[in-house]
């Protein structure tokens, strides 16, 4: 007789309980994806600078029109609460104080990737597409380019575009210079 071994996944409530009782420490850099806890890659100074630069640029382009969250959770469902580098959200005056945003609140998600590039493409992109995130950007530190995924269908994006330093990208009718977002050596 062959017995199948089944993985025991956790839900968001259990995830928060683990933090409450001290299993997950306040300085643990983790997120819940598909019922599993993933340790996030360390954030280097260039990564952090690009996140700060992009957040500042988005605030300039869309003053008082959107909410921008940096490294904060989005509640996708009971098994998924990713913490993207930046989330561009529909405007709420309370800054989502009453509850974490959900996929319907998300206008775009941005990830800055170095060593996490495979995870961002192979795990996060399907997760974001499955939950209907309209636009997902990966800012690739190694190649100095931005991959923009759009038109989600099922668990994939049907359109992917690559932008290099000399290009401009349109986001919600506003133009962004790739060169302005990247920190080039």
Number of C-alpha atoms within 10 A of each C-alpha: 3 4 5 6 6 6 8 7 12 17 19 18 10 14 20 13 13 13 13 12 9 10 12 15 12 10 6 11 14 17 20 21 23 20 20 17 18 13 11 12 12 11 13 9 9 15 21 13 15 19 22 16 16 19 21 12 15 19 16 10 16 13 10 11 13 19 22 22 20 15 14 16 20 20 17 22 15 16 20 21 23 22 22 19 23 23 25 20 22 18 15 14 11 9 16 16 9 7 10 14 21 16 18 13 18 21 19 22 23 22 24 23 21 20 13 14 18 12 11 20 15 11 13 19 23 19 21 25 22 17 18 22 24 19 23 24 21 22 26 19 19 10 10 17 20 25 18 19 25 20 15 21 16 13 14 18 22 12 12 13 11 14 17 16 17 10 13 15 17 9 13 10 7 11 11 17 15 19 16 15 21 23 15 10 4
